[in-house]
């Protein structure tokens, strides 16, 4: 049996695009951001747009990502 594990950037893109405010998505996304050493929302959007067309990224997703980096 073979198991394939997605790369962190692809996992981040999938989790972010499907993010639910309630649940573990926020914590998982924060973990991946830290693991990858990302420091801005723009870096996350760049990764997202590597895998998904810009028009698939909902405004709610954009706000969610931006809030993760607010201090």
Buried (B, 14 or more C-beta within 10 A) or exposed (E): EEEEEEEBBEBBBBBBBEBEEEEEBBEBBEBBBEEBEBEEBEBBBEBBEEBBEEEEBEEEBBEBBBEBBEE
